[in-house]
Amino acid sequence: MQDLIRDIPDFPYEGILFRDITPLLQNPEGLKKAVDSMAELLEGVDFDLVVGPESRGFIFGVPLAYKMNKGFIPVRKPKKLPFQTISQVYDLEYGNNILEIHVDAIKKGQKVVIADDLLATGGTTKTVVDLIERLGGEVVEFVCLIELEALKGRELLKDIKVESLLKY
């Protein structure tokens, strides 16, 4: 799969090396291997829902939820969800943003897996964890395609099991 990840220097800002997953997404075998490998990491894990943050978390979260016969919950940027939401500000490696989730998306006590394309600083994922916990859910695992180890996102998620398919 690593051969299907393209490096884009200075995107979106100078000094950032962007790991572009679009070649992997364009490749049927690569996409299937990524989703199947994420599902394998979750074999034997007890959970009810897959949560994916906008937007690449949708790319991996929905097929993962489908494959594992679980529901999918989107976490979105402001004013994208039609029903009542809770929101939280978070920091990115190159700025900040806000994420929202429907107030009725997760029931108290439900076990949740977060799926995304990337773990960098961990700020986005930690925000998703906080939103899930505010609704009474329990995050049992985070699974992603790529982990940028130098940015130490795992340290921010120290109470959660983190699985990544590719490490840079």
GUBAGU-100613 format. One record per residue: y, x, z of N, C-alpha, C, O in turn. Coordinates in steps of 0.001 Angstrom, whole numbers, plus 524288, in hexadecimal, padded with zeros to 5 digits. Atoms other than C-alpha are relative to their C-alpha. Example, Ala and Ser with C-alpha at 12.3 -4.5 7.8 and 13.67 -1.06 7.14 Angstrom:
// GUBAGU-100613
7FB5A8037A800007EE6C8300C81E78804B080384800008049D8079080299/7FB5A7FCCC7FFC47FBDC8356681BE4804427FCFE802DA808967FEFB80383/
This chain:
// GUBAGU-100613
7FB508033480000800008000080000804F18036080000808EF801E07FDC7/7FB597FCB67FF838094B80B2A802F6802288018D7FAA0806DF802457FA03/7FE3B7FE9B80541809D080E9B7F487802FE7FB8E7FD5D8055E7FC5B7F942/7FD268047A8021980F90801037F21C805347FF13802D2807CC7FB23801DD/7FAFA800557FD4781B4D8034B7FB0F803B0803EB7FD6C802758088B7FCF5/7FC2C7FCC0802C482759808887F40E8047080170803BC8066F7FE198068F/7FB9E7FE2D7FCCF831B0810C67FAF9805207FF6B7FCFC80593801237F884/7FAD1800A38024A83FD680D1E7F82F803E98029E803B68052180078807D6/7FC397FD637FC918497C816F47FDE4805517FD4A7FFF8806F97FB097FC0F/7FAA9801FF7FF57856C28128C8030A800747FA257FEF4804577F8607FCC0/7FFC8805B38007085387804038031B7FE6F7FD9E8052C7FA7D7FF4180761/7FB4E8026980226859807FB758082E804FB803208010E80930801C37FF2B/7FB807FCB57FEB0862748060C80D917FE71805BB7FF6A7F9D4807127FF8F/800FA7FA6680067863C9814AB80BEC7FD20801E8804E17FE778007C80945/802FE7FDCA7FBAF859F581C038143D7FB247FCE4801667F7E77FEBE8046D/8049D803337FEF584FE7810F4814837FC12800DE7FB997FD73800957F6FF/804307FFB1803DD842DE8133080DAC7FCFE7FAE1800507FA137F9F580405/8024A8053C8001D83E4E8058A809FA7FA81800457FDC87F9AB802917F9A4/8056C80053801DA82FA88032A8089D7FF707FAC57FD277FF117F6A77FF9C/800118049E8035682EF87F98A7FD497FA637FE2A7FF2E7F72E800FE7FCFC/805488022180068822EA7F0D27FDD87FF2D7FCD37FB0A7FADD7FAE57FA27/800AD803568049A8256E7E9B47F1027FBAD801DD7FC507F90A7FE8D7FA08/804817FE878034481BB77F2297E9557FACA7FE198024D7F7497FC977FF60/804BA801F57FD72811417EE5D7F34E7FF817FA217FF147FB427F8327FDED/8001C805AA800C0814FE7DFFF7F2257FEB57FE877FA5F7FC5A7FA717F96B/8010B800FE8058B8142B7E0CB7E3457FA56801137FE8B7F87F7FF507FA77/8054E7FE5A8011F806747E6607E3FC7FC297FC57802C97FBD87FC7480795/80373803CA7FD717FC3F7DBB17E6737FC2F8027B803E37FB598006580823/803C57FD787FC827F25E7E51C7EC61802BC80237804D5800A9801F480929/7FD177FDD37FB9F7FCB17EBAE7F4CF801AC7FBD0803E38012F7FC888089E/7FE65804517FC99801EE7DED57FA197FB507FDC6802EA7FB9A7FCCB8079D/804BD8020D7FD777F43D7D9C47FCC97FE16803B88043A7FCAC8020C80882/801C47FC237FC207F0837E65F803AE8038B7FFFD804CF801A28007280932/7FC5D8000F7FB937FCC77E5CB80C277FEF47FB4D803887FE777FBE780847/800DF804BD7FCDD7FA847D7B58108A7FA9D80024802867FA167FEEC80725/8054B7FFB47FDD17EBD77D99B812487FFB5804028046D7FD0D8031B80856/800077FBF07FBEC7EE3A7E61781A30802C17FE23804EC801107FF5980941/7FD648023A7FB697F7CD7DF14823137FC5F7FC2A802C37FC0A7FC208078F/803B2803BF7FDB47EDC67D449825157FBA5802D3802EC7FA0A801198071D/804197FCF07FD5E7E3687DE768287C801E880211805427FEF1802338090B/7FDDB7FE1F7FB097EC6B7E405832EF800207FBB980422800277FCD8808D0/7FFA58046A7FC5B7ECF97D66F838FB7FAC27FD6A8012B7FA857F99680412/80526802377FEE77DE637D3B7838FC7FEF080052805D87FF948046E80841/8012E800337FA727DA837CF748469E804BA7FF19803808041D7FE888083C/7FB48800FF7FCEA7E8A27CD6984AFE800A47FA1A8009A800657F7397FCC2/7FF40805867FED77EAD87C03485187805C77FEAF7FF588090C8007380266/7FA95801A3800CB7F74E7BA1B84C078002B7FAD67FD207FC5E7F93C7FAA6/7FF488052E802417FCB77AD2584746803607FFEE7FB1D802747FCD17F791/7FC148002480420807EC7B05A83E0F8015E805737FE16800DF8094B800EF/7FDA97FB3F8021F80D5F7BACE8351D805D07FEE97FF61807587FAE87FD34/7FA5A800628009681C0E7BCEC835D6801BF8046B7FC7480010808E17FD0E/7FDF87FC0D8038D8233D7C40182B04805E07FFB67FF9E808077FB8D7FE87/7FA507FFF7800988317C7C82C82AEF8019E8005A7FA477FEFD802CD7F714/7FDCF7FFD48054A839A57C63581EBC8010F805957FE63802DE808A3801A2/802A68030D80401837157CA2A8148B7FAA3802417FEC27F71C7FF6C7FD21/805117FDB48016F82C0C7D3C0812A27FBAE7FEA9803DD7F7147FF4B8029F/803F8802037FC72825217CE9781EA77FD677FB207FDD57F8EB7F9F37FF1F/8024C80489802968231E7C24C816897FBD2801BF7FC1D7F7B87FF4B7FB98/803827FE1F8041B81C947CA3E80BD37FA918011F8022F7F6A17FFEB7FFB3/805117FEAB7FDB7811E47CF00814F07FE1F7FBDF803DF7F96A7FB1680473/8017D803CA7FC03812127C47A81F697FD4F7FB2A7FDE87F96F7F96280022/80252804CE8021780F117B8AF816F57FA6C800E37FE0B7F6EE7FDF57FF94/805787FF54801A4803057BE29810067FC6080194804817F7BF800498047B/803207FE927FB707FE627C3ED81CE17FE917FB20803227FA127FA7F804B8/8010C804E67FD367FFB07B6B8823B07FC037FCB67FD017F8657FA887FF4D/803A0802FC803477F8CA7B0208184A7FA7A8023A800687F6B97FF558013B/8051F7FD677FFE97EDAE7BA06818357FD447FF3A8053B7F87B7FED280575/8024A800547FAC87EBBD7B8B7826E1800157FA72802337FED47F996806C3/7FFDE8058E7FE827ED727A9D5827418037E7FF02804BE802007FC5880874/7FC17800A97FBDB7F98D7AA6B82FE1804F07FDAA7FD9D805A27FDBF7F8DB/7FAF5801D0801D8806EB7A43682EF1803BF804927FF6A802E6808C38019E/7FBFF7FBFE800CD812D27ABEE82A8E805487FDEC801C6806B37F977800A5/7FAC5801527FE1B820367ABD083102803E5803DF7FDB880366808927FE9A/7FBF47FC7A801FA82C0F7B14E829CD80446800F380408805E97FD60806CE/7FB557FE9D7FCFB836C37B87783121804028019A7FBE8803078050A7F8B2/7FC587FF6480452843027B819828E28055D801C3801C9806A6801B58066C/7FA877FEBC7FF17850ED7BCAF827BC802FE7FAF1800F6800FF7F6BA7FFCD/7FD1C804B37FE6B85B987B34382C64800BF7FBFC7FBA78019E7FD3A7F717/7FEE88048A8034785D077A5CF8267F7FC417FF587FB6B7FDA67FD047F773/803FE800A280413850887A69181E637FBCF7FC0C801987F90B7F9F87FE42/803DC803BD7FE1F8480579DD8826ED802A67FAB5800C3806FC7FA7E802D5/7FD6A805168000584ABE78F2D826098002C7FD2880539803527F994805E3/8005F802CB7FB068474178B07833F0802C38032F80439804B5807758032D/7FD817FD517FB9184CAB78ED8841457FD4F8053D800F67F886805A5800B9/802147FAB67FF5884B1179D62843FA802058028B804FC805BE800B68076A/7FDCE7FC3D7FC5B84CB87A7F284E0C800D9804FD7FCD57FE2B805EF7F8F3/7FEC47FB4B8030B852847B4C784987800D3804A58039A8017D8041C80855/7FF2A7FB237FD1C8541C7C2E384D958020B804347FC4D8003B804B37F7DF/7FDE57FB88802E785C0D7CE93848DC7FC5B8049F800C27FA1380548804F0/8033B7FB4F7FFA6854A27DB19845E780274804677FCDE805B6803837F972/7FE167FB60802C48575E7E8EA8413D7FBFC801C97FBFD7F746801AA7FCF1/803247FD838040C8522F7EED7834AE800F3805D98003F80461807A780318/7FEFF7FA618002E8511B7FD47831C38052B801327FD618071E805927FDCD/7FAFE7FF26802A785D907FB7F829C2803B57FB5B80096806A07FA297FCF4/7FC67804587FF15864D17EFDD82FC57FDBD7FC21803E17FA797FD8B8071D/80235804147FCB5862147E2FD836A27FFE27FACE7FD19802467FA367F8F7/800968051D8026785E877D4E9833947FE6D7FC148042D7FE5B7FD5B808D0/801A5804337FC8785A0D7C80D8399D7FB087FDA17FDC07FA847FD127F900/804B3802D08019C84CC07C17C839287FFAA7FAD8802EE801887FA5880755/800A88052E7FDB4849527B34D83BD47FA747FE0A7FF3C7F7BC7FF937FB94/8051C8028D8004F83D0E7AB5A83E4F800C37FA5A801C1804087F9428051B/7FFB5805737FE5283B1479CA783F777FE717FF87805C37FAF4802448079E/8010D800AB7FA6483B187980784D947FA817FDEC801177F8707FEAA8055E/8053B802357FF3C82E017912A84B9B7FBBD8030A7FD1F7F767801117FC75/803A77FCFC803368274779BFA843D07FB37801DD8030B7F6EE8023B800E4/804377FDD17FCCA81F087A12E84EFD7FFB97FCEF80516803AA7FC14807B4/800DA802E07FB2081946799A585A407FEE1803E1804647FCC78081C8037F/800EF7FCA67FB72818A879F58867EB7FA34801798003F7F6BE7FE277FFEA/805507FE007FF7D80CA17A7F0869457FD598017A7FAE87F926803D07FAFD/802797FE84804EB809E07A99585AC88002B805E87FF45804008088080092/800777FA6380100805547B71D856F08018F801127FA5A7FFF07FE5B7F6BA/7FD7F7FF008050480C977BD3C84BA97FF1F805997FE367FF328093F80158/800017FAEC8029780ADC7C88A84226804DD800297FC95806037FC667F9D0/7FB827FF368036F8170D7CDC783B7A7FE2D803707FB7F7FBA8807727FC58/801527FCF4804A4815307D2AF82D88805048015D7FD118087C7FE177FC78/7FB657FE4F802EB81F267DA96825DE7FE7B804777FC637FA168066A7FC8E/8010C7FBA78038D820437E4F781B77800DD8053C802957FE678091780119/7FE207FAF27FE25826877EF7A823D3801307FFF2805D7803427FC24807EC/7FE217FEEB7FAB78283D7F4C68318480355804E17FFA880166809197FE64/7FC617FB8E8000E834337FD8483240801B9800FA8059F7FEC780346808A6/7FE217FF387FAA383C727FD9983EAD7FD9C7FC1C803CD7FDC47FCEA8088A/80253804057FCB8835837F175843AF803BB7FBAD8017A802267F7E5803FF/7FC15803E37FE78842137E9B48452F7FEE57FA8D7FE057FF627F6C4800F1/8013B805298023283E417DEA383C187FB487FDAF802C47FB5F7F92880463/804C2801F47FD89830AF7DD73841DB800EF7FE88805AD7FF037FA8180776/7FED1801387FA80835B37DDEE84FE2803017FAE380065802247F7DA80406/7FD1A804E68000C83F197D2F084C917FC577FB677FF0D7FCDD7F7548018C/803D68041F80102833EA7CADA847077FCBA7FF14804E17FBAD7FA9880644/802F68007D7FB1482C117CD998536E803307FCE3803F38012A7F9498066A/7FCA4802B37FC39837917C92785BC3800797FA317FEBC800417F6ED80242/7FF9C8058180191839137BC87853F27FAF17FD168013D7FB147F8B78033D/80519802687FEF182A837B99A855107FF587FF16805D77FDA97FAE68077F/800958007F7FA5182A9B7BC1F863AC803C87FBF6802438026D7F94580602/7FC50804057FE38836B67B3988658D7FDD27FA867FF297FF287F6E780207/80275805168011082EB77A86C85FB67FAEF7FF48803167F87B7FB29802C4/804B58006F7FCD48235D7AB3A868F17FB1D802287FD787F6D88019C7FF9C/8047B7FDAA8029E81A8F7B22C85F3F7FED08057280210801FE807DC804BD/801B87FAC47FE6D8130A7BEB3861937FEAA803287FB227FB488019B7F816/801297FCA380471813297C99A857877FB5C8036F8017A7FB9A8067380538/804B37FCF87FED08059A7CF91857327FF84804DD7FC9A7FCCB808907FE06/800567FB738035E807737D8FB84BE0804487FFCD7FBD8806277FBA47FA56/7FC7F7FF6580478810B07DE078417B7FD20803277FBEE7FB0E807547FD1E/802A27FD488043C80B037E1F88345D803CA8008C7FB728068D7FCE17FA04/7FC667FF1080453812727E836829397FD8A803957FBF67F99B806287FCF8/801C97FCA480437810917EF4181C6F80179805AD801097FE2980927800BE/7FDED7FAAC7FF86819297FB3381F2E80279800CE80558805397FD6680755/7FD5E7FE617FB3381D428022682B9D802DA805267FEFC80087808F87FD36/7FCE27FB3C8005B8283D80C1582B627FFEC802868056B8033280152808BB/801087FDED7FAC58236981426836E5804AB802D08026C8056E8028880729/7FB947FD037FDED82F9A81C9E83844804157FC8A8029B8071B7FE62805DC/7FC21803907FDBF837AA8108783BB27FE2A7FD9380527801217FAD0807BF/80225801437FAC982ECF80DE284785800577FA3F8017E8017A7F8F1805FA/7FFF4805947FEEE82E377FF21846517FBF97FE4D803F77FCCD7FA7C806C5/80415801557FC2D821BC7FEE084E64802058003E80594800607FD38808EE/7FDF27FF697FAAC829608035185A40802CF7FB13801CF8028B7F9AF80667/7FD4C804DB7FEAB831937F6E4859D27FC267FB87800D37FD5F7F7B180373/80402804127FFB48251C7EEDC858B47FB7F80191803897F70E7FFF4802A6/804177FD847FCDB81D977F600863557FC227FC398027F7F7C17FDCC803B8/80388803C27FD90817A77E9878690F7FCA87FD067FC187F99D7F9A07FD9D/802BC802DA8041B8121B7E4EF85C067FC90803B97FCE27FE208081F7FBB9/803627FCDF80368806AC7EA078542C80267800127FA93803A97FBFD7F85E/7FDA17FF338052C80C117EF9B847737FBF08025B7FC657F971806407FDB6/803947FE0A80406803C47F18B83B4180314800A57FAF3805E87FD1A7F95A/7FD837FF2080512808CA7F78782EA77FC14802537FC3D7F8BC8056B7FDC9/803B07FE19803E8801947FA478220B8017A8055E7FDF77FE13808A17FD05/7FE197FB068021680A0D8059381D3E8041480243803A9807707FF72805A0/7FC3A7FD677FC8A8119A80F8C82548802D88043C7FD0380084807597FA2F/7FCA97FBEE8025981CEF817DD820AD802E9802BB8044E805F58064D80344/
